[in-house]
């Protein structure tokens, strides 16, 4: 969220910033956040002995159950 606020704060008053641009920034940042959450979940599971494909599926399921499927 802070990264989006920073991007918006860097738009000068004389510049045009379309809704499509802002939407693109937001979608990109949401995808980045999703990757961070999934990676953190997988990292937390790494203490257990599971193969990476199982961890990846479990991490994706965790994200979908917690934040909704995107």
Secondary structure, DSSP 8 states (H G I E B T S, - for coil): -HHHHHHHHTS-TTS---HHHHHHHHHHHHHHHHHHHHHHHHHHHTTS---HHHHHHHHHHHHHHHH---
